Amino acid sequence: AELGSSKTELMKEAIDECKIIDYNKVCMIGDTEHDFGGARNLGVSFIGMNYDGNFNKMTEVQKNYEKLVGICDKAYEILDKV
């Protein structure tokens, strides 16, 4: 299975339940590679929470994801990203 595939399904269900049609209005905030994979699979924006340094070793492909809003070390930093 593709990285984040089950996360993709969960995210799609949640977005659909909210009756959001325009995925460009969605931003996933997550703290795992699976969260990031799910966001990429759906083509939605992503903010990574860098708990325990989990996003310190991102690949160039990940860093260049056009909808990567940013990586935050502290929750309050999200406010500067949205």
Secondary structure, 3 states (H helix, E strand, C coil): CCCCHHHHHHHHHHHHHCCCCCHHHCEEEECCHHHHHHHHHHCCEEEEECHHHCCCCCCHHHHCCCCEEEEECCHHHHHHCC
